[in-house]
Amino acid sequence: MSDTKPLVLSVGPLLPALLSQLEQHYQLLELWRCESPATLRAEQGADVQALVTTGVHGASAHLIEQLPALRAIVCFGVGTDAVDLKAARARGIQVSNTPDVLNDCVADVAMALLLAVARQVVVADRFVRAGRWEAERFGLTTALGGKTCGIVGMGSIDQAIARRASAFGMQVNYSSRTPKPQLAYTYHDSLLTLAECSDFLVLAVPGGSATDGLVSRQVLEALGPTGMLVNVARGSVVDQYALIDALSNGRIAGAALDVFADEPHVPAALRELDTVVLSPNVASGTKETRQAMADRVLANLAALFATGVVLHPVPEGAQ
């Protein structure tokens, strides 16, 4: 490879096709493959101009400090809660992500999980596989039509979920930092009042300190014994201990979870409950979405080295 190509550091594993493109256009260092990452950073870190990472691996302040020529942190994904944004901004380092390309796929999974927990799809599947249908009848489940879908936030993904919920005949209510009067949904300035009026409470908000533990014991109590929780956001958004307690004691009726507090470790208490649907953080996991995310990573890098500015900067207000 020509040493005139910019030096790019990959923090963690990426799609093979994306890695191939990165190797073609840049000098690529793969931190995660190195036997001695510290040696790699010490010997070549001074020349790294861009860092490619994911929502899982992020970029710590310590890593950022060791890359004095770093111009941009390019994230494969929307979430940047694992990136030390404060450290990056203090150095004037741009941070980009891949917004909008995963909205529909995440919204699809949110609705799939909502349907699964309401209609007990997973339990019904086990019921049939166990041969129980021959001797007994399956119990009644919960309809969606006419129910209230409470959505926490009203960003792009939330709006995609709202459109799908509306198509199922649900009433959409939401809470967010500011109302969106252009949308025909009912706004709540309090998460507690949203939970109180909701049959299903759906989470697709960003992770990070601003939303850590947002769905507390009090919110779950407000959701009530017939309410159900759907989480396609981050595990950190929910007080997982309070959730387990609420589910175990019937203080809410069910939950459908694609994310957890300590992935990939899922508490046995959640795995053992028939009122819980579990999914291994796959909301954006389609071939189409992953390719679109890869394309945006490449576009952000290309723009950085051509113009000095990434195409999709993370907003200044993000935490």
C-alpha positions as CSV (number, residue, x, y, z in Angstrom):
1,M,0.0,0.0,0.0
2,S,1.2,3.5,-0.8
3,D,2.2,5.4,2.3
4,T,0.5,8.5,0.8
5,K,-2.9,7.0,1.8
6,P,-4.3,8.4,5.1
7,L,-3.8,6.1,8.1
8,V,-7.1,4.9,9.5
9,L,-7.5,2.9,12.7
10,S,-10.3,0.3,13.1
11,V,-11.1,-0.3,16.8
12,G,-13.2,-3.4,16.5
13,P,-14.5,-6.0,14.0
14,L,-16.4,-4.6,10.9
15,L,-18.2,-6.1,8.0
16,P,-15.8,-8.0,5.7
17,A,-16.9,-5.9,2.7
18,L,-16.4,-2.7,4.6
19,L,-12.9,-3.8,5.7
20,S,-12.1,-4.6,2.1
21,Q,-13.0,-1.1,1.0
22,L,-11.1,0.5,3.8
23,E,-8.0,-1.6,2.9
24,Q,-8.3,-0.5,-0.7
25,H,-8.5,3.2,0.0
26,Y,-6.5,3.7,3.2
27,Q,-3.7,2.4,5.2
28,L,-5.7,0.4,7.7
29,L,-4.6,-0.6,11.2
30,E,-6.8,-3.1,13.0
31,L,-6.4,-2.5,16.7
32,W,-8.6,-5.4,17.7
33,R,-6.3,-7.9,15.8
34,C,-3.1,-6.8,17.4
35,E,-1.4,-8.9,20.0
36,S,-0.2,-5.6,21.6
37,P,-2.6,-2.8,21.0
38,A,-0.5,-0.6,23.3
39,T,2.6,-1.1,21.1
40,L,0.6,-0.4,18.0
41,R,-0.7,2.9,19.4
42,A,2.8,3.9,20.6
43,E,4.5,3.1,17.3
44,Q,1.9,4.3,14.8
45,G,-0.8,6.2,16.8
46,A,0.8,9.6,16.0
47,D,0.0,9.2,12.3
48,V,-3.7,8.0,12.6
49,Q,-6.0,10.6,11.1
50,A,-9.3,8.8,11.3
51,L,-10.7,6.2,13.7
52,V,-13.5,3.8,12.6
53,T,-15.5,2.3,15.5
54,T,-18.9,0.9,16.4
55,G,-21.5,1.5,19.1
56,V,-20.0,-1.4,21.1
57,H,-16.3,-0.4,21.0
58,G,-16.6,3.4,20.9
59,A,-13.6,5.5,21.6
60,S,-12.4,6.3,25.1
61,A,-10.7,9.5,26.2
62,H,-7.5,7.4,26.7
63,L,-7.5,6.2,23.1
64,I,-8.2,9.6,21.8
65,E,-5.3,11.1,23.8
66,Q,-2.9,8.6,22.1
67,L,-3.8,9.8,18.6
68,P,-2.5,13.3,18.3
69,A,-3.2,13.7,14.6
70,L,-6.8,12.3,14.8
71,R,-9.2,14.4,12.7
72,A,-12.4,12.3,13.0
73,I,-14.1,9.4,14.7
74,V,-16.4,7.7,12.2
75,C,-19.0,5.4,13.8
76,F,-20.6,2.4,12.1
77,G,-24.1,2.9,13.6
78,V,-26.2,5.7,15.1
79,G,-25.3,5.3,18.8
80,T,-22.3,7.2,20.1
81,D,-22.7,6.7,23.8
82,A,-19.5,4.6,23.9
83,V,-17.5,7.5,22.3
84,D,-16.1,10.1,24.7
85,L,-17.7,13.1,22.9
86,K,-16.4,15.5,25.5
87,A,-12.8,14.4,24.9
88,A,-13.3,14.5,21.1
89,R,-14.8,18.0,21.1
90,A,-12.1,19.4,23.4
91,R,-9.7,18.5,20.6
92,G,-11.9,19.7,17.7
93,I,-12.2,16.1,16.5
94,Q,-15.3,15.5,14.3
95,V,-17.6,12.6,15.2
96,S,-19.9,11.1,12.6
97,N,-22.4,8.4,12.6
98,T,-24.9,6.7,10.2
99,P,-28.3,8.3,10.8
100,D,-31.6,7.5,9.1
101,V,-30.5,4.4,7.2
102,L,-31.7,2.0,10.0
103,N,-35.0,3.7,10.9
104,D,-37.3,1.3,9.1
105,C,-35.6,-1.9,10.2
106,V,-35.5,-0.8,13.9
107,A,-39.2,0.2,13.6
108,D,-40.0,-3.1,12.0
109,V,-38.4,-5.0,14.9
110,A,-40.2,-2.8,17.5
111,M,-43.5,-3.7,16.0
112,A,-42.6,-7.4,15.7
113,L,-41.7,-7.4,19.4
114,L,-44.8,-5.5,20.3
115,L,-46.9,-8.1,18.4
116,A,-45.0,-11.0,19.9
117,V,-45.5,-9.9,23.5
118,A,-49.1,-8.9,23.0
119,R,-50.2,-12.0,21.1
120,Q,-47.7,-14.3,22.9
121,V,-46.3,-15.5,19.7
122,V,-43.2,-17.2,21.2
123,V,-45.2,-18.9,23.9
124,A,-47.7,-20.1,21.3
125,D,-44.8,-21.5,19.2
126,R,-43.5,-23.5,22.2
127,F,-47.1,-24.6,23.0
128,V,-47.4,-26.2,19.6
129,R,-43.9,-27.7,19.5
130,A,-44.5,-29.4,22.8
131,G,-47.6,-31.1,21.5
132,R,-49.9,-29.4,24.0
133,W,-52.4,-28.3,21.4
134,E,-53.7,-31.9,21.1
135,A,-54.8,-31.8,24.8
136,E,-55.5,-28.2,25.6
137,R,-56.5,-24.8,24.2
138,F,-54.2,-21.8,24.1
139,G,-55.2,-18.9,26.3
140,L,-56.5,-15.5,25.1
141,T,-54.1,-12.7,24.3
142,T,-54.2,-8.9,23.9
143,A,-55.3,-7.1,20.8
144,L,-53.6,-4.0,19.4
145,G,-56.4,-2.2,17.8
146,G,-57.7,0.7,19.9
147,K,-54.8,0.4,22.4
148,T,-52.5,3.3,23.3
149,C,-48.9,3.0,22.1
150,G,-46.7,5.4,24.2
151,I,-43.5,6.2,22.5
152,V,-40.6,7.8,24.5
153,G,-39.1,10.4,22.2
154,M,-40.2,11.3,18.7
155,G,-37.1,11.2,16.6
156,S,-36.8,9.6,13.2
157,I,-37.0,6.0,14.4
158,D,-39.8,6.9,16.8
159,Q,-41.8,8.4,14.0
160,A,-41.3,5.3,11.9
161,I,-42.7,3.2,14.9
162,A,-45.6,5.7,15.3
163,R,-46.6,5.2,11.6
164,R,-46.6,1.4,12.0
165,A,-48.5,1.6,15.3
166,S,-51.1,3.8,13.7
167,A,-51.5,1.4,10.8
168,F,-52.4,-1.3,13.4
169,G,-55.2,1.0,14.7
170,M,-53.4,2.1,17.8
171,Q,-53.6,5.5,19.4
172,V,-50.1,7.1,19.5
173,N,-49.0,9.2,22.5
174,Y,-45.4,10.4,23.1
175,S,-43.1,12.3,25.4
176,S,-40.0,14.2,24.3
177,R,-38.0,17.2,25.3
178,T,-40.1,19.4,23.0
179,P,-43.5,18.8,21.4
180,K,-43.8,18.3,17.6
181,P,-47.0,20.1,16.7
182,Q,-46.7,19.1,13.1
183,L,-47.4,15.5,14.1
184,A,-50.9,14.2,14.8
185,Y,-50.0,12.4,18.0
186,T,-50.8,13.3,21.6
187,Y,-47.9,14.9,23.5
188,H,-47.1,14.4,27.2
189,D,-44.5,16.6,28.9
190,S,-44.1,13.9,31.6
191,L,-42.9,10.3,31.1
192,L,-45.0,9.3,34.1
193,T,-48.2,10.6,32.6
194,L,-47.3,8.9,29.2
195,A,-46.7,5.6,31.0
196,E,-50.0,6.0,32.9
197,C,-52.1,6.3,29.7
198,S,-50.1,3.7,27.7
199,D,-51.0,0.0,27.1
200,F,-47.6,-0.4,25.5
201,L,-44.5,1.8,26.2
202,V,-42.0,1.7,23.4
203,L,-38.4,2.9,23.8
204,A,-36.1,3.9,20.9
205,V,-34.2,6.8,22.5
206,P,-30.4,7.1,22.4
207,G,-28.3,5.8,25.1
208,G,-25.9,7.8,27.3
209,S,-26.0,9.7,30.5
210,A,-29.1,11.7,29.5
211,T,-31.3,8.6,29.3
212,D,-29.5,6.3,31.8
213,G,-32.2,4.7,34.0
214,L,-34.9,6.8,32.3
215,V,-37.5,4.0,32.7
216,S,-37.4,3.7,36.5
217,R,-39.4,1.8,39.0
218,Q,-41.9,4.7,39.2
219,V,-42.4,4.6,35.4
220,L,-43.0,0.9,35.5
221,E,-45.5,1.3,38.3
222,A,-47.3,4.0,36.2
223,L,-47.4,1.6,33.2
224,G,-49.3,-0.8,35.5
225,P,-50.4,-4.4,35.7
226,T,-51.8,-4.6,32.1
227,G,-49.0,-2.5,30.5
228,M,-46.2,-3.9,28.4
229,L,-42.7,-2.5,27.7
230,V,-40.9,-2.8,24.4
231,N,-37.2,-1.7,24.3
232,V,-35.2,-1.4,21.0
233,A,-33.1,1.5,22.5
234,R,-30.3,0.6,24.9
235,G,-30.3,-1.6,27.9
236,S,-29.1,1.3,30.0
237,V,-32.4,3.2,29.4
238,V,-34.3,0.8,31.7
239,D,-33.6,0.0,35.4
240,Q,-33.2,-3.7,34.7
241,Y,-33.5,-4.7,38.4
242,A,-36.8,-2.8,38.7
243,L,-38.0,-4.3,35.4
244,I,-37.3,-7.9,36.6
245,D,-39.1,-7.1,39.9
246,A,-42.1,-5.6,38.1
247,L,-42.4,-8.6,35.8
248,S,-41.8,-11.2,38.5
249,N,-44.5,-9.7,40.7
250,G,-47.1,-8.9,38.0
251,R,-46.8,-5.1,38.3
252,I,-46.5,-5.0,34.5
253,A,-47.9,-7.6,32.1
254,G,-45.0,-8.2,29.9
255,A,-41.9,-7.0,28.1
256,A,-40.2,-7.5,24.7
257,L,-36.5,-6.6,24.8
258,D,-33.9,-6.4,22.1
259,V,-31.3,-4.8,24.4
260,F,-30.0,-5.4,27.9
261,A,-27.8,-3.8,30.6
262,D,-24.8,-6.2,30.2
263,E,-24.9,-7.7,26.8
264,P,-24.6,-10.5,25.9
265,H,-25.4,-11.5,29.4
266,V,-29.2,-11.8,30.0
267,P,-30.3,-12.5,33.6
268,A,-31.9,-15.9,34.2
269,A,-34.9,-14.1,35.8
270,L,-35.7,-12.6,32.3
271,R,-35.0,-15.9,30.4
272,E,-37.3,-17.9,32.6
273,L,-40.4,-15.6,32.3
274,D,-43.0,-16.5,29.7
275,T,-44.2,-12.9,29.8
276,V,-40.9,-11.7,28.3
277,V,-39.8,-11.9,24.6
278,L,-36.0,-11.8,24.2
279,S,-34.0,-10.8,21.1
280,P,-30.2,-10.5,20.8
281,N,-29.8,-6.8,19.8
282,V,-30.8,-7.4,16.1
283,A,-33.1,-4.4,15.5
284,S,-30.9,-3.0,12.8
285,G,-29.5,-6.3,11.7
286,T,-30.5,-6.7,8.1
287,K,-28.2,-7.1,5.2
288,E,-29.7,-4.0,3.6
289,T,-29.2,-1.8,6.6
290,R,-25.7,-3.0,7.3
291,Q,-24.7,-2.2,3.8
292,A,-26.2,1.2,4.0
293,M,-24.3,1.8,7.2
294,A,-21.1,0.7,5.6
295,D,-21.7,3.0,2.7
296,R,-22.1,6.0,5.1
297,V,-18.9,5.1,6.9
298,L,-17.0,5.2,3.6
299,A,-18.8,8.4,2.5
300,N,-17.9,10.1,5.8
301,L,-14.3,9.2,5.4
302,A,-14.2,10.2,1.8
303,A,-15.7,13.6,2.6
304,L,-13.2,14.1,5.5
305,F,-10.2,13.6,3.3
306,A,-11.6,15.5,0.3
307,T,-13.1,18.5,2.0
308,G,-12.0,18.3,5.7
309,V,-15.6,17.9,6.9
310,V,-17.6,14.6,7.5
311,L,-21.0,14.3,5.9
312,H,-23.0,13.2,8.9
313,P,-21.7,14.9,12.0
314,V,-23.2,14.0,15.4
315,P,-25.2,17.0,16.6
316,E,-23.5,19.2,19.2
317,G,-26.2,18.6,21.7
318,A,-25.6,14.8,21.7
319,Q,-24.2,13.4,25.0
